Amino acid sequence: MSVLHFACTECGKCCSEAPEMSLIEAMRLGDVFIPAIAYRLTRLPKEDNDAGIASIKLNADFEGTDPRDFLKSVRDSIAVRAGTAITGEHGWDSFVFVSARAWHYKRIGCPALKGKLCTVHDRRPSTCRTVPARYDVPESLLVRSFHGMVTRGKTMPNPYECDTSESAPAFFREDVLVDDAYVKDRAAATEAAMGERELAAKILTSPLLPPPQETVQRLRKSGPFTISFHAAVVHARELGKIDTPAALSFCDSQMALIEREVAAALLRKRRDERDWTSRFRTLQAAYQSLKKSLLSNVDQLAAP
């Protein structure tokens, strides 16, 4: 029987990037992270586009996989299922997936990490909860992805310390994920992402953000990018995903976090952080304006 083992030793070394989150997760963690809206484009050749399929270059983790089988798996991924379909290119299907990504001055590592330990472990985003069986990886590619993460982790200059010995709990058995906690977290993350499809589509067409055509052109030209998060709060409230008190609380948390980040940056006096300081001040002004608008609406509703 084929069994793969895994146990996290909380070495902190796989937290090499600021975490990606669902939009609502980012709002619930507004006292910890300063999120931005993250756009990602998944572009797939149609089944009859032989030239497009032949042009696919697979990541090293998936070398040897039949391109058509790989594409079938990707079509079952969260990036596709929870994404917004974009039409207009013959022979190809394109999907824009919208999520949240944390901003911070360091740009490397997770801002919630202190040494080796996660300071928000009980509240950590689904992306973190599902390492190394990421919820955005299709079921049929999970084992290959797992092997890839373990291999890269062991060969890095500062290797991961996760336990994959036979003394660690069984993680996969016969290519099936059997760790109950991961199974549960993966299902919850998938459900949350699918539940945000309406919000993501609203953001993509938001008058507060660049138009869809401009967004897609930018994605095709330079890949994934991030943009100010305040529009996500506006539309989440419009759609009833969060209420007004939650939106106000998020604005207050963000302004306090930004104030601390900017104050710390001014003390460091680093020229390479001036652009970030300017961005954060602009974002703080946006949240101040949003809070004023929210309070005005509350006052109008309360008026006799």
GUDO-180145 format. One record per residue: residue number from 1; residue in three letters; x, y, z of N, C-alpha, C in turn. Coordinates in steps of 0.2 Angstrom, whole numbers, padded with zeros to 4 digits. Each point is the difference from the previous one (the first is absolute). Example, Ala and Ser with C-alpha at 12.3 -4.5 7.8 and 13.67 -1.06 7.14 Angstrom:
% GUDO-180145
1, ala, 0066, -0028, 0039, -0004, 0006, 0000, 0004, 0006, 0000 $
2, ser, -0002, 0005, -0004, 0004, 0006, 0001, -0004, 0005, 0003 $
This chain:
% GUDO-180145
1, met, 0004, -0006, 0000, -0004, 0006, 0000, 0004, 0006, 0000 $
2, ser, -0001, 0005, -0005, 0004, 0006, 0000, -0003, 0005, 0005 $
3, val, 0005, 0002, 0005, -0002, 0005, 0005, 0005, 0006, 0000 $
4, leu, -0002, 0006, 0000, 0004, 0006, 0000, -0001, 0003, 0007 $
5, his, 0005, 0002, 0004, -0001, 0003, 0006, 0002, 0007, 0001 $
6, phe, -0003, 0004, 0004, 0001, 0007, 0001, -0002, 0002, 0007 $
7, ala, 0005, 0004, 0003, -0002, 0004, 0006, 0004, 0007, 0000 $
8, cys, -0004, 0005, 0001, 0003, 0007, 0000, 0004, 0001, 0006 $
9, thr, 0006, 0002, 0000, 0004, 0001, 0006, 0000, 0008, 0002 $
10, glu, -0004, 0004, -0004, 0000, 0007, 0001, 0007, 0003, 0000 $
11, cys, 0003, -0001, -0005, 0007, 0003, -0001, -0001, 0007, -0003 $
12, gly, -0005, 0001, -0003, -0001, 0007, -0003, 0003, 0001, -0007 $
13, lys, 0003, -0005, -0002, 0004, 0001, -0007, -0004, 0000, -0006 $
14, cys, -0006, -0003, 0000, -0004, -0001, -0006, -0004, 0007, 0000 $
15, cys, 0000, 0004, 0005, -0004, 0006, 0000, 0004, 0006, -0003 $
16, ser, 0003, -0002, -0007, 0004, 0004, -0003, -0003, 0006, -0004 $
17, glu, -0007, 0000, 0000, -0003, 0006, -0003, -0006, 0002, 0005 $
18, ala, -0002, 0006, -0001, -0006, 0002, 0003, -0006, -0004, -0002 $
19, pro, -0004, -0002, 0004, -0006, -0005, -0001, -0005, 0003, -0005 $
20, glu, -0003, -0005, -0004, -0005, 0002, -0004, -0006, -0003, 0004 $
21, met, -0006, 0004, -0001, -0006, -0001, 0004, -0006, 0000, -0004 $
22, ser, -0006, -0002, 0003, -0006, 0002, -0003, -0002, 0007, 0002 $
23, leu, -0004, 0003, -0004, -0002, 0007, 0002, -0002, 0001, 0007 $
24, ile, -0005, -0005, 0002, -0003, 0001, 0006, 0005, -0002, 0006 $
25, glu, 0004, -0004, -0001, 0005, -0002, 0004, 0005, 0006, 0002 $
26, ala, 0001, 0004, -0006, 0004, 0006, 0001, -0003, 0005, 0004 $
27, met, -0007, 0001, 0000, -0003, 0004, 0004, -0001, -0002, 0007 $
28, arg, 0000, -0006, 0001, 0000, -0003, 0007, 0007, 0001, 0004 $
29, leu, 0005, 0000, -0005, 0007, 0001, 0003, 0002, 0007, -0001 $
30, gly, -0004, 0005, 0000, 0002, 0007, -0001, 0004, 0003, 0005 $
31, asp, 0000, -0003, 0006, 0005, 0002, 0005, 0007, -0003, 0000 $
32, val, 0001, -0004, -0005, 0006, -0004, -0001, 0004, 0002, -0007 $
33, phe, -0004, 0000, -0005, 0003, 0001, -0007, -0003, 0006, -0003 $
34, ile, 0004, 0003, -0004, -0003, 0006, -0004, -0001, -0003, -0007 $
35, pro, -0006, -0002, -0002, -0001, -0004, -0006, 0000, 0004, -0007 $
36, ala, 0001, -0002, -0005, -0001, 0003, -0007, -0004, -0005, -0004 $
37, ile, -0004, 0002, -0004, -0004, -0005, -0005, 0005, -0003, -0005 $
38, ala, 0001, -0006, 0000, 0004, -0003, -0005, -0003, -0003, -0006 $
39, tyr, 0002, 0001, -0006, -0003, -0003, -0006, 0005, -0005, -0003 $
40, arg, -0003, -0005, -0002, 0004, -0006, -0003, -0004, -0002, -0006 $
41, leu, 0004, -0001, -0006, -0003, -0002, -0006, 0002, -0008, -0002 $
42, thr, -0005, -0004, -0001, 0001, -0007, -0002, -0002, 0000, -0007 $
43, arg, 0004, -0002, -0005, -0001, 0000, -0007, 0001, -0007, -0002 $
44, leu, -0006, -0003, -0003, 0001, -0007, -0002, -0002, -0001, -0007 $
45, pro, 0003, -0004, -0004, -0002, -0002, -0007, -0006, -0004, 0000 $
46, lys, -0004, 0001, -0004, -0006, -0004, -0001, 0002, -0007, -0002 $
47, glu, -0004, -0005, 0000, 0001, -0007, -0001, 0002, -0001, -0007 $
48, asp, -0002, 0004, -0005, 0001, -0001, -0007, 0006, 0005, -0002 $
49, asn, 0003, 0003, 0004, 0006, 0005, -0001, 0006, -0004, 0001 $
50, asp, 0002, -0004, -0005, 0006, -0005, 0001, 0006, 0004, 0000 $
51, ala, 0001, 0006, -0003, 0006, 0004, 0000, 0001, 0003, 0007 $
52, gly, -0006, 0002, 0003, 0000, 0003, 0006, 0002, -0005, 0006 $
53, ile, -0002, -0006, -0001, 0001, -0005, 0005, 0008, -0002, -0001 $
54, ala, 0002, 0000, -0006, 0007, -0002, -0001, 0005, 0005, 0003 $
55, ser, -0003, 0006, 0000, 0004, 0006, 0003, 0001, 0000, 0008 $
56, ile, -0004, -0004, 0003, 0000, 0000, 0007, 0007, -0003, 0003 $
57, lys, 0003, 0004, 0004, 0006, -0002, 0004, -0002, -0001, 0007 $
58, leu, 0001, -0006, 0002, -0002, -0002, 0007, 0006, 0001, 0005 $
59, asn, -0003, 0002, 0006, 0005, 0001, 0005, 0004, -0007, 0002 $
60, ala, 0006, 0001, 0002, 0004, -0006, 0001, -0004, -0005, 0005 $
61, asp, -0004, 0002, 0004, -0004, -0005, 0004, -0004, -0004, -0004 $
62, phe, -0002, 0002, -0006, -0005, -0004, -0004, 0003, -0003, -0006 $
63, glu, 0007, 0000, -0001, 0003, -0002, -0006, -0002, -0008, -0001 $
64, gly, -0002, -0001, -0006, -0001, -0007, -0002, -0008, -0001, 0000 $
65, thr, -0004, 0005, 0003, -0007, -0001, 0000, -0002, 0002, -0007 $
66, asp, -0005, -0004, -0003, -0003, 0002, -0006, -0003, 0007, 0000 $
67, pro, 0001, 0004, -0005, -0002, 0007, 0001, -0008, 0000, 0000 $
68, arg, -0003, -0004, -0004, -0008, 0000, 0000, -0002, -0002, 0007 $
69, asp, 0003, -0005, 0003, -0002, -0002, 0007, 0001, 0006, 0005 $
70, phe, 0006, 0003, -0001, 0001, 0006, 0004, -0005, 0005, 0000 $
71, leu, -0002, 0002, -0007, -0005, 0005, -0001, -0007, -0002, 0003 $
72, lys, -0002, -0006, -0001, -0006, -0002, 0003, 0000, 0001, 0008 $
73, ser, 0006, -0002, 0003, 0000, 0001, 0007, 0000, 0008, 0002 $
74, val, 0003, 0004, -0004, 0000, 0007, 0002, -0007, 0003, -0001 $
75, arg, -0004, -0003, -0005, -0006, 0003, -0001, -0005, -0002, 0007 $
76, asp, 0003, -0004, 0004, -0004, -0002, 0006, 0003, 0004, 0006 $
77, ser, 0005, 0005, -0001, 0003, 0004, 0005, -0004, 0005, 0002 $
78, ile, 0001, 0003, 0006, -0004, 0006, 0003, 0001, 0006, -0005 $
79, ala, 0006, 0001, -0002, 0002, 0006, -0005, -0005, 0000, -0005 $
80, val, -0003, -0006, -0003, -0004, 0000, -0005, -0007, -0001, 0002 $
81, arg, -0002, -0004, 0005, -0007, -0001, 0002, -0002, 0006, 0004 $
82, ala, 0004, 0004, 0004, -0002, 0006, 0003, 0001, 0006, -0004 $
83, gly, 0003, 0000, -0006, 0002, 0005, -0004, -0006, 0003, -0004 $
84, thr, 0002, 0006, -0003, -0005, 0003, -0005, 0002, -0002, -0007 $
85, ala, -0004, -0003, -0004, 0002, -0001, -0007, 0001, 0006, -0004 $
86, ile, 0005, 0000, -0004, 0001, 0006, -0004, 0000, -0003, -0007 $
87, thr, -0004, 0003, -0005, 0000, -0002, -0007, 0003, 0005, -0004 $
88, gly, 0001, -0003, -0007, 0003, 0005, -0005, 0006, -0002, -0003 $
89, glu, 0003, -0006, 0002, 0006, -0003, -0003, -0001, -0007, -0003 $
90, his, 0000, 0000, -0007, -0001, -0006, -0003, 0004, -0006, 0002 $
91, gly, -0003, -0006, 0002, 0004, -0006, 0002, 0002, 0000, 0007 $
92, trp, -0001, 0005, 0004, 0002, 0000, 0007, -0006, 0002, 0004 $
93, asp, 0001, -0002, 0006, -0005, 0002, 0006, 0004, 0003, 0005 $
94, ser, -0002, 0006, 0003, 0004, 0004, 0005, -0005, 0001, 0006 $
95, phe, 0003, 0000, 0005, -0004, 0001, 0007, 0004, 0004, 0004 $
96, val, -0003, 0005, 0003, 0003, 0005, 0005, -0002, -0002, 0007 $
97, phe, 0005, -0002, 0004, -0001, -0002, 0007, 0002, 0006, 0004 $
98, val, -0005, 0002, 0005, 0001, 0006, 0004, 0001, -0003, 0007 $
99, ser, 0005, 0002, 0004, 0001, -0002, 0007, 0003, 0006, 0003 $
100, ala, 0003, -0001, 0006, 0004, 0006, 0004, 0007, -0002, 0001 $
101, arg, 0004, 0004, 0000, 0007, -0001, 0002, 0003, 0005, 0005 $
102, ala, 0004, -0002, 0005, 0002, 0005, 0005, 0006, 0004, -0003 $
103, trp, -0001, 0007, 0002, 0006, 0005, -0002, 0004, 0001, 0007 $
104, his, 0006, 0001, -0001, 0004, 0002, 0005, 0007, 0002, -0002 $
105, tyr, 0003, 0004, 0004, 0007, 0003, -0003, 0005, -0005, -0001 $
106, lys, 0000, -0005, 0004, 0006, -0005, -0001, -0001, -0003, -0007 $
107, arg, -0006, -0001, -0002, -0001, -0003, -0007, 0002, -0008, 0000 $
108, ile, 0004, -0002, 0005, 0002, -0007, 0000, -0003, -0003, 0007 $
109, gly, -0003, -0006, 0000, -0002, -0003, 0006, -0007, 0002, 0002 $
110, cys, -0003, -0003, 0005, -0006, 0002, 0002, 0000, 0005, 0006 $
111, pro, -0004, 0005, 0000, 0000, 0005, 0005, -0002, -0002, 0007 $
112, ala, -0004, -0006, 0000, -0002, -0003, 0006, 0005, -0005, 0003 $
113, leu, 0005, -0001, -0003, 0005, -0005, 0002, 0005, 0004, 0005 $
114, lys, 0001, -0003, 0006, 0005, 0003, 0005, 0005, -0006, 0001 $
115, gly, 0006, 0001, -0003, 0005, -0006, 0001, -0003, -0006, -0004 $
116, lys, -0001, -0005, 0003, -0002, -0006, -0003, -0008, -0001, 0000 $
117, leu, -0003, 0004, 0005, -0007, -0001, 0002, -0004, 0005, -0004 $
118, cys, -0006, -0003, -0001, -0006, 0004, -0003, -0003, 0003, 0006 $
119, thr, -0001, 0006, 0000, -0003, 0004, 0005, -0008, 0000, 0000 $
120, val, -0003, -0003, -0006, -0007, 0000, -0001, -0002, -0008, -0002 $
121, his, 0004, -0004, 0003, -0001, -0007, -0002, -0007, -0003, 0001 $
122, asp, -0004, 0002, 0005, -0007, -0002, 0001, -0004, 0004, -0005 $
123, arg, 0002, 0005, -0003, -0004, 0004, -0005, 0003, 0000, -0007 $
124, arg, 0005, -0004, -0001, 0004, 0001, -0006, -0005, -0002, -0007 $
125, pro, 0002, 0004, -0005, -0004, -0001, -0006, 0000, -0007, -0003 $
126, ser, -0005, -0002, -0004, 0000, -0007, -0003, 0006, -0002, -0004 $
127, thr, 0003, 0005, -0003, 0006, -0002, -0004, 0005, -0003, 0005 $
128, cys, 0001, 0003, 0006, 0005, -0002, 0004, -0002, -0007, 0003 $
129, arg, -0007, 0000, 0002, -0003, -0006, 0003, 0001, -0007, -0005 $
130, thr, 0000, 0002, -0006, 0001, -0006, -0005, 0007, -0001, -0003 $
131, val, 0005, 0003, 0003, 0007, -0002, -0002, 0001, -0007, 0003 $
132, pro, 0002, -0005, -0004, 0003, 0000, -0006, -0005, -0003, -0006 $
133, ala, -0006, 0000, 0002, -0006, -0003, -0004, -0004, 0006, -0002 $
134, arg, 0003, 0005, -0003, -0004, 0006, -0002, -0007, -0001, -0003 $
135, tyr, -0005, 0004, 0003, -0006, -0001, -0002, -0001, 0002, -0008 $
136, asp, 0004, 0004, -0002, 0000, 0003, -0007, 0003, -0005, -0005 $
137, val, 0003, -0006, 0002, 0002, -0005, -0004, -0005, -0005, -0001 $
138, pro, -0001, -0002, -0006, -0006, -0005, -0001, 0002, -0007, 0003 $
139, glu, -0005, -0004, 0002, 0001, -0006, 0003, 0005, -0005, -0004 $
140, ser, -0001, 0000, -0006, 0004, -0005, -0004, 0008, 0002, -0001 $
141, leu, 0001, 0007, 0002, 0007, 0002, 0000, 0004, 0001, 0007 $
142, leu, -0004, -0002, 0005, 0002, 0001, 0007, 0006, -0004, 0002 $
143, val, 0001, -0006, -0002, 0006, -0004, 0002, 0006, 0003, -0004 $
144, arg, -0001, 0001, -0006, 0006, 0003, -0004, 0002, 0007, 0003 $
145, ser, -0005, 0004, 0002, 0002, 0006, 0003, 0003, -0001, 0007 $
146, phe, -0002, -0004, 0004, 0003, -0002, 0006, 0007, -0002, 0000 $
147, his, 0001, -0005, -0005, 0007, -0002, -0001, 0005, 0006, -0002 $
148, gly, -0003, 0005, -0004, 0004, 0005, -0003, 0002, 0005, 0006 $
149, met, -0005, 0001, 0005, 0001, 0004, 0006, 0005, -0003, 0004 $
150, val, 0000, -0006, 0001, 0005, -0003, 0005, 0007, 0000, -0003 $
151, thr, 0000, -0002, -0007, 0006, 0000, -0003, 0004, 0007, 0000 $
152, arg, -0004, 0005, -0002, 0003, 0007, 0000, 0002, 0002, 0007 $
153, gly, -0005, -0002, 0005, 0002, 0002, 0007, 0006, -0003, 0003 $
154, lys, 0002, -0006, -0002, 0006, -0003, 0002, 0006, 0002, -0004 $
155, thr, -0001, 0003, -0006, 0006, 0002, -0003, 0002, 0007, 0000 $
156, met, -0004, 0004, 0004, 0001, 0007, 0001, 0006, 0002, 0004 $
157, pro, 0003, 0005, -0001, 0006, 0002, 0004, -0002, 0000, 0008 $
158, asn, -0006, 0002, 0001, -0002, -0001, 0007, -0006, -0004, 0000 $
159, pro, 0001, -0007, 0001, -0005, -0005, -0002, -0006, 0000, 0005 $
160, tyr, -0006, -0002, -0002, -0005, -0001, 0004, 0001, -0005, 0005 $
161, glu, -0003, 0000, 0005, 0001, -0005, 0006, -0007, -0004, 0001 $
162, cys, -0004, 0000, -0005, -0006, -0004, 0001, 0002, -0008, 0000 $
163, asp, -0004, -0003, 0004, 0001, -0007, 0001, -0004, -0005, -0005 $
164, thr, 0004, -0003, -0005, -0003, -0004, -0004, 0002, -0008, 0001 $
165, ser, 0003, -0001, 0006, 0002, -0007, 0001, -0006, -0004, 0002 $
166, glu, 0001, -0007, 0000, -0005, -0004, 0001, -0003, 0000, 0008 $
167, ser, 0004, 0004, 0004, -0003, 0001, 0007, -0005, 0006, 0000 $
168, ala, 0000, 0004, -0006, -0006, 0005, 0000, -0006, -0003, -0002 $
169, pro, -0006, 0003, 0001, -0006, -0003, -0001, -0001, -0001, -0008 $
170, ala, -0004, -0005, -0001, -0002, -0001, -0008, -0003, 0006, -0002 $
171, phe, 0002, 0003, -0006, -0003, 0005, -0003, -0004, -0002, -0007 $
172, phe, 0003, -0004, -0004, -0003, -0003, -0006, 0000, -0007, 0001 $
173, arg, -0005, -0004, -0002, 0000, -0007, 0000, -0003, -0002, -0007 $
174, glu, 0004, -0003, -0004, -0002, -0002, -0007, -0002, 0006, -0003 $
175, asp, 0004, 0006, 0000, -0002, 0006, -0003, -0006, 0004, 0002 $
176, val, -0003, -0003, 0006, -0006, 0004, 0002, 0002, 0003, 0007 $
177, leu, -0002, 0007, 0000, 0002, 0004, 0006, -0004, -0003, 0006 $
178, val, 0003, -0002, 0006, -0003, -0004, 0005, 0001, 0004, 0007 $
179, asp, 0003, 0006, 0000, 0001, 0004, 0006, -0007, 0003, 0001 $
180, asp, -0004, -0001, 0005, -0006, 0002, 0001, 0000, 0008, 0000 $
181, ala, 0005, 0003, 0004, 0000, 0007, 0001, 0001, 0004, -0007 $
182, tyr, 0004, -0003, -0004, 0001, 0003, -0007, -0006, -0001, -0004 $
183, val, -0003, -0006, 0000, -0006, -0001, -0004, -0005, 0005, 0002 $
184, lys, -0001, 0001, 0006, -0005, 0005, 0002, 0001, 0007, -0002 $
185, asp, 0007, 0002, 0001, 0002, 0007, -0001, 0000, 0001, -0008 $
186, arg, 0001, -0005, -0004, 0000, 0001, -0007, -0007, 0001, -0002 $
187, ala, -0005, -0004, 0002, -0007, 0000, -0002, -0002, 0007, 0002 $
188, ala, 0001, 0003, 0006, -0002, 0006, 0003, 0003, 0006, -0005 $
189, ala, 0006, -0001, -0002, 0003, 0005, -0004, -0003, 0000, -0007 $
190, thr, -0001, -0005, -0003, -0003, -0001, -0006, -0007, 0003, 0000 $
191, glu, -0004, -0001, 0005, -0007, 0002, 0001, 0000, 0008, 0001 $
192, ala, 0005, 0003, 0003, 0000, 0007, 0001, 0002, 0003, -0006 $
193, ala, 0005, -0003, -0004, 0002, 0003, -0007, -0006, 0000, -0005 $
194, met, -0004, -0005, 0000, -0006, -0001, -0004, -0005, 0005, 0002 $
195, gly, -0001, 0001, 0006, -0005, 0005, 0003, 0002, 0007, -0001 $
196, glu, 0006, 0001, -0003, 0002, 0007, -0002, -0001, 0002, -0007 $
197, arg, -0002, -0005, -0004, 0000, 0002, -0007, -0004, 0006, -0002 $
198, glu, -0006, 0001, 0003, -0004, 0006, -0001, 0004, 0006, 0002 $
199, leu, 0003, 0000, 0006, 0004, 0006, 0002, 0006, 0001, -0005 $
200, ala, 0003, -0005, -0002, 0006, 0001, -0005, -0002, 0003, -0006 $
201, ala, -0006, -0003, -0003, -0002, 0003, -0006, -0002, 0007, 0001 $
202, lys, -0003, 0002, 0005, -0002, 0007, 0002, 0007, 0004, 0000 $
203, ile, 0005, -0002, 0003, 0006, 0004, 0000, 0003, 0000, -0007 $
204, leu, 0000, -0005, -0004, 0003, 0001, -0007, -0004, 0005, -0004 $
205, thr, -0006, 0001, 0001, -0004, 0005, -0004, -0001, 0007, 0004 $
206, ser, 0004, 0001, 0006, -0002, 0005, 0005, 0002, 0007, -0004 $
207, pro, -0004, 0005, 0001, 0002, 0007, -0003, 0005, 0003, 0005 $
208, leu, 0002, -0003, 0005, 0005, 0003, 0005, 0007, -0003, -0002 $
209, leu, 0000, -0005, -0005, 0006, -0003, -0002, 0001, 0000, -0007 $
210, pro, 0006, -0002, -0003, 0001, 0000, -0007, -0005, -0004, -0004 $
211, pro, -0002, 0002, -0006, -0005, -0004, -0004, 0003, -0007, -0001 $
212, pro, -0005, -0005, -0001, 0002, -0007, -0001, 0005, -0001, -0006 $
213, gln, -0001, 0004, -0006, 0004, -0001, -0005, 0008, 0002, 0001 $
214, glu, 0000, 0006, 0004, 0007, 0002, 0002, 0003, -0005, 0005 $
215, thr, -0004, -0003, 0004, 0003, -0004, 0005, 0002, -0007, -0003 $
216, val, -0004, -0002, -0005, 0003, -0006, -0004, 0006, 0001, -0004 $
217, gln, 0000, 0006, -0003, 0006, 0002, -0004, 0006, 0000, 0004 $
218, arg, -0001, 0003, 0006, 0006, 0000, 0005, 0002, -0007, 0002 $
219, leu, -0005, -0004, 0001, 0002, -0007, 0002, 0004, -0004, -0005 $
220, arg, -0003, 0001, -0006, 0004, -0003, -0006, 0007, 0002, -0001 $
221, lys, 0001, 0007, 0001, 0006, 0003, -0001, 0005, -0002, 0005 $
222, ser, -0002, 0001, 0007, 0005, 0000, 0005, -0001, -0005, 0005 $
223, gly, -0006, -0004, 0000, -0002, -0005, 0005, -0004, 0003, 0006 $
224, pro, 0000, -0004, 0005, -0004, 0002, 0006, 0002, 0007, 0003 $
225, phe, -0005, 0003, 0002, 0002, 0007, 0004, -0005, 0001, 0005 $
226, thr, 0001, 0005, 0004, -0004, 0002, 0006, -0002, 0007, -0001 $
227, ile, -0006, 0002, 0004, -0002, 0007, -0001, -0004, 0001, 0007 $
228, ser, -0001, 0006, 0001, -0003, 0002, 0007, -0007, -0004, 0002 $
229, phe, 0000, -0001, 0006, -0005, -0005, 0002, -0007, 0003, 0002 $
230, his, 0000, 0007, 0001, -0006, 0003, 0003, -0006, -0001, -0004 $
231, ala, 0000, -0001, -0007, -0006, -0002, -0004, -0003, -0007, 0002 $
232, ala, 0005, -0004, 0002, -0003, -0007, 0002, -0005, 0001, 0006 $
233, val, 0002, 0005, 0005, -0004, 0001, 0006, -0007, 0003, -0003 $
234, val, 0001, 0005, -0004, -0007, 0003, -0003, -0004, -0005, -0002 $
235, his, 0002, -0005, -0005, -0004, -0004, -0003, -0002, -0006, 0004 $
236, ala, 0004, -0002, 0005, -0002, -0005, 0005, -0006, 0002, 0004 $
237, arg, 0000, 0006, 0002, -0005, 0003, 0004, -0007, 0001, -0005 $
238, glu, 0001, 0002, -0006, -0006, 0000, -0004, -0003, -0006, -0001 $
239, leu, 0004, -0006, -0001, -0003, -0006, -0001, -0002, -0004, 0006 $
240, gly, 0001, 0003, 0006, -0002, -0003, 0007, 0005, -0005, 0002 $
241, lys, 0006, 0000, -0003, 0005, -0005, 0003, 0003, 0003, 0007 $
242, ile, 0000, 0006, 0001, 0002, 0003, 0006, -0005, 0005, 0002 $
243, asp, -0001, 0002, 0006, -0005, 0005, 0002, 0004, 0007, 0001 $
244, thr, -0004, 0005, 0001, 0004, 0007, 0001, 0004, 0000, 0006 $
245, pro, -0001, -0003, 0006, 0004, 0000, 0006, 0007, -0003, -0002 $
246, ala, -0001, -0006, -0004, 0006, -0004, -0001, 0005, 0004, -0005 $
247, ala, -0004, 0004, -0005, 0004, 0004, -0005, 0004, 0006, 0004 $
248, leu, -0004, 0003, 0005, 0003, 0005, 0004, 0006, -0002, 0004 $
249, ser, -0001, -0006, 0003, 0005, -0003, 0004, 0007, -0001, -0004 $
250, phe, -0002, -0003, -0006, 0006, -0001, -0005, 0004, 0006, -0002 $
251, cys, -0004, 0005, -0001, 0003, 0007, -0002, 0005, 0002, 0006 $
252, asp, -0003, 0000, 0006, 0004, 0002, 0006, 0006, -0004, 0001 $
253, ser, -0001, -0007, -0001, 0006, -0004, 0001, 0005, 0001, -0006 $
254, gln, -0002, 0002, -0006, 0005, 0001, -0005, 0004, 0007, 0001 $
255, met, -0004, 0005, 0002, 0003, 0006, 0001, 0005, 0000, 0006 $
256, ala, -0001, -0004, 0005, 0004, -0001, 0006, 0007, -0004, -0003 $
257, leu, -0001, -0005, -0004, 0005, -0004, -0002, 0005, 0004, -0005 $
258, ile, -0003, 0004, -0004, 0003, 0004, -0005, 0004, 0006, 0004 $
259, glu, -0003, 0003, 0005, 0003, 0005, 0004, 0007, -0003, 0003 $
260, arg, -0001, -0006, 0003, 0006, -0003, 0003, 0006, -0002, -0005 $
261, glu, -0002, -0003, -0006, 0004, -0001, -0005, 0004, 0006, -0003 $
262, val, -0004, 0005, -0001, 0003, 0007, -0002, 0005, 0003, 0005 $
263, ala, -0002, 0000, 0006, 0004, 0002, 0005, 0007, -0003, 0001 $
264, ala, -0001, -0007, -0001, 0006, -0004, 0001, 0005, 0001, -0006 $
265, ala, -0003, 0001, -0006, 0004, 0001, -0006, 0003, 0007, 0000 $
266, leu, -0003, 0005, 0003, 0003, 0007, 0001, 0006, 0000, 0004 $
267, leu, 0000, -0005, 0005, 0005, 0000, 0005, 0006, -0004, -0004 $
268, arg, -0001, -0004, -0004, 0005, -0004, -0004, 0004, 0005, -0005 $
269, lys, -0004, 0005, -0003, 0003, 0005, -0004, 0003, -0004, -0006 $
270, arg, -0003, -0005, -0003, 0003, -0003, -0006, -0004, 0003, -0006 $
271, arg, 0004, 0002, -0005, -0002, 0002, -0007, -0004, -0005, -0003 $
272, asp, 0002, -0006, 0000, -0004, -0005, -0004, -0007, -0002, 0003 $
273, glu, -0002, 0003, 0006, -0006, -0001, 0002, -0005, 0006, -0001 $
274, arg, 0003, 0006, -0003, -0004, 0006, -0001, -0007, -0002, -0004 $
275, asp, 0001, -0004, -0005, -0006, -0001, -0005, -0005, -0004, 0004 $
276, trp, 0002, -0005, 0005, -0005, -0003, 0004, -0003, 0004, 0005 $
277, thr, 0004, 0005, 0003, -0003, 0005, 0004, -0006, 0004, -0003 $
278, ser, 0002, 0002, -0006, -0005, 0004, -0004, -0006, -0004, -0002 $
279, arg, 0001, -0006, -0001, -0006, -0005, -0002, -0004, -0001, 0006 $
280, phe, 0003, -0001, 0006, -0004, -0001, 0006, -0004, 0006, 0002 $
281, arg, 0003, 0006, -0001, -0003, 0006, 0002, -0006, 0001, -0004 $
282, thr, 0000, -0001, -0007, -0005, 0000, -0004, -0006, -0005, 0002 $
283, leu, 0002, -0006, 0002, -0005, -0005, 0002, -0003, 0002, 0007 $
284, gln, 0004, 0003, 0004, -0003, 0003, 0006, -0005, 0005, -0001 $
285, ala, 0001, 0005, -0005, -0005, 0005, -0002, -0006, -0003, -0003 $
286, ala, 0001, -0006, -0003, -0006, -0003, -0003, -0004, -0003, 0005 $
287, tyr, 0003, -0003, 0005, -0004, -0003, 0006, -0004, 0006, 0004 $
288, gln, 0004, 0005, 0001, -0003, 0006, 0003, -0007, 0002, -0003 $
289, ser, 0001, 0001, -0007, -0006, 0002, -0004, -0005, -0005, 0000 $
290, leu, 0001, -0007, 0000, -0005, -0005, 0000, -0003, 0000, 0007 $
291, lys, 0004, 0001, 0005, -0003, 0000, 0007, -0005, 0006, 0001 $
292, lys, 0002, 0006, -0003, -0005, 0005, 0000, -0006, -0001, -0004 $
293, ser, 0000, -0003, -0005, -0006, -0002, -0004, -0004, -0005, 0003 $
294, leu, 0003, -0005, 0004, -0004, -0005, 0003, -0004, 0003, 0006 $
295, leu, 0004, 0005, 0004, -0003, 0003, 0005, -0006, 0005, -0002 $
296, ser, 0001, 0003, -0006, -0005, 0004, -0002, -0007, -0004, -0002 $
297, asn, 0001, -0006, -0003, -0005, -0004, -0001, -0004, -0003, 0006 $
298, val, 0004, -0001, 0005, -0003, -0002, 0007, -0004, 0006, 0003 $
299, asp, 0003, 0006, -0001, -0004, 0006, 0003, -0007, 0001, -0004 $
300, gln, 0001, -0001, -0007, -0006, 0001, -0004, -0006, -0005, 0002 $
301, leu, 0002, -0007, 0001, -0004, -0005, 0002, -0003, 0001, 0007 $
302, ala, 0004, 0004, 0004, -0003, 0001, 0007, -0004, 0006, 0001 $
303, ala, 0000, 0004, -0005, -0004, 0007, 0000, -0007, -0002, 0000 $
304, pro, -0004, 0005, 0004, -0007, -0001, 0000, -0004, 0001, -0006 $
